[in-house]
Amino acid sequence: MSKNKGARITITLECPCRSLNNEHKYKRKKGIFRYTSTKNRKNTPRRIELMKFCPNCNEHKQFKEIK
């Protein structure tokens, strides 16, 4: 049996470009791009933001945690 991971939870990070309506800005395919990661619920109770690469925008952007 595997051990319980405790306070670590899986989160989803999403690019804010999904809400923009500027089609000419996109250099690649349209759509929603998401990353998954884990975080410690006790150390970071708030939603986190990380710099990740968005292939839709073709640049690094601030990805925000979604529920």
C-alpha positions as CSV (number, residue, x, y, z in Angstrom):
1,M,0.0,0.0,0.0
2,S,1.1,3.5,-0.7
3,K,1.6,6.1,2.0
4,N,-0.8,9.0,2.5
5,K,0.6,12.3,1.0
6,G,-0.8,14.3,3.9
7,A,-1.2,18.0,3.2
8,R,0.0,17.9,-0.5
9,I,-2.8,18.4,-3.0
10,T,-2.9,18.4,-6.8
11,I,-3.6,21.8,-8.4
12,T,-4.3,23.0,-11.9
13,L,-2.6,26.1,-13.3
14,E,-4.3,27.9,-16.2
15,C,-3.0,30.7,-18.5
16,P,-5.0,34.0,-18.4
17,C,-4.9,34.2,-22.3
18,R,-8.0,32.0,-22.4
19,S,-10.2,35.0,-21.5
20,L,-8.8,37.3,-24.1
21,N,-10.7,37.7,-27.3
22,N,-7.8,39.0,-29.5
23,E,-7.4,36.3,-32.1
24,H,-4.7,38.1,-34.0
25,K,-2.5,38.0,-30.9
26,Y,-2.3,34.2,-30.8
27,K,0.7,32.8,-32.8
28,R,-0.2,29.2,-32.4
29,K,-3.4,27.1,-32.0
30,K,-6.3,28.4,-30.0
31,G,-7.5,26.8,-26.8
32,I,-6.9,26.5,-23.1
33,F,-3.5,25.3,-21.9
34,R,-3.1,24.0,-18.4
35,Y,-0.4,22.6,-16.1
36,T,-0.8,20.4,-13.1
37,S,1.4,20.5,-10.0
38,T,1.2,19.9,-6.3
39,K,1.4,22.2,-3.4
40,N,1.4,21.9,0.4
41,R,-2.0,23.1,1.7
42,K,-0.5,24.0,5.1
43,N,2.3,26.2,3.8
44,T,0.4,27.9,1.0
45,P,-3.3,28.1,1.8
46,R,-3.9,30.8,-0.9
47,R,-4.0,30.3,-4.6
48,I,-0.5,30.4,-6.2
49,E,0.7,32.0,-9.4
50,L,3.8,30.6,-11.3
51,M,5.6,31.8,-14.4
52,K,5.1,29.1,-17.1
53,F,5.4,28.9,-20.9
54,C,2.1,29.2,-22.8
55,P,2.3,27.6,-26.2
56,N,-0.8,29.5,-27.3
57,C,0.8,32.9,-26.7
58,N,4.3,31.6,-27.4
59,E,5.7,33.4,-24.4
60,H,6.1,33.1,-20.6
61,K,3.1,34.2,-18.6
62,Q,1.8,34.1,-15.0
63,F,-0.3,31.0,-14.6
64,K,-2.9,31.1,-11.9
65,E,-4.4,28.3,-9.9
66,I,-8.0,27.4,-10.6
67,K,-10.4,25.2,-8.7
